[in-house]
Amino acid sequence: ADDDSATGGPDVARRIYPIITVITDEGFRRLGDQESADIARSILERRLEQPDGPRAALL
């Protein structure tokens, strides 16, 4: 999966990021490369702080 961007996740070292598409009632929009990179880096940074993800309250 190291060379497979579909299953390997973002690769910051090689600048391989997901293609992000937003579909709303206003239409279709593909995010630009920089915006996708910013989102991916933000998620990776948060995962370093909370590797198990956010905590949900018990009901």
Protein Blocks (a to p, Z undefined) as FASTA:
>chain_A
ZZmmklnopafknopacddddddfkbccdddfklmmmmmmmmmmmmmmmmnopadddZZ
